[in-house]
Amino acid sequence: MLNLLYLLSVCYFSNTESAFAFRSDEFVRDSIVLPEDCSKIYQYSIKERMSRYPFSKADQVMLISWKEPEIKAMPKDSLVLPEEVRLYQPTPIKNNRLDYPKISETATLNANQTDKLTSILYEYDGIAYAPMPCYSPHHAVVFLKNEEVLEFIEICFQCRAVRVSHPEEMGIKTTFCTEKYEMLRSFFQDAGIYGGFGKG
């Protein structure tokens, strides 16, 4: 009986560890382990940062926020569901254009704000931890050309997770270090985007 209990416990914890390892790898595969949680480890000129796609192609960079999806309850772990059945409101885009009726707030960045955003995205890095399994984004950085959406960076500040439309082409990782989320939160609020951050 004791042997059976031992085998069952080994199987349970082995499976749990494997599942957690898979989840962790799924989210941190693009990250690099650095000695500090988050710091400015790269130094690029404004010209170098602005020459990166999609900044180099976009004629507008916008911040947007949107409201909760109209569902009764979020699943406990929406990130493990297939893309087509995830119960969350993705970045409001329809026919390659912003779906304004679903958007609560917008802010079009000026040159100084765009410069600051490129610095946050490209110059800061650090240890990236697996996000909490509650993906429900309310914010995005959207890159437009002639009012058509080129790319986007969708952000869930509550669970600290991002979805990047084309991470390799954009040179933006699919995980951020913790402090980068706080820098981006402040950046959104300084630009006039206040909704969707929750209480506190």
Number of C-alpha atoms within 10 A of each C-alpha: 6 7 8 9 10 11 11 12 12 12 12 12 11 12 12 12 12 12 12 13 11 11 16 14 14 13 19 19 13 14 18 12 11 13 9 10 15 17 17 12 11 10 12 12 10 13 10 11 20 17 12 15 16 21 20 12 14 18 13 19 23 17 21 24 25 22 15 12 16 9 9 6 8 14 15 10 13 17 19 13 11 9 10 6 8 17 20 20 17 17 24 19 16 11 8 13 15 18 12 14 8 16 17 16 17 19 15 15 16 12 9 8 15 19 17 13 20 18 19 18 17 18 15 19 26 22 19 25 18 19 22 12 16 19 27 22 27 26 30 24 22 24 22 22 15 10 13 18 19 20 23 23 20 21 25 20 21 17 15 23 26 22 19 19 16 16 15 10 11 16 14 17 21 21 26 26 22 18 17 21 20 13 14 16 17 14 17 22 12 11 16 15 20 15 17 18 16 8 5 3
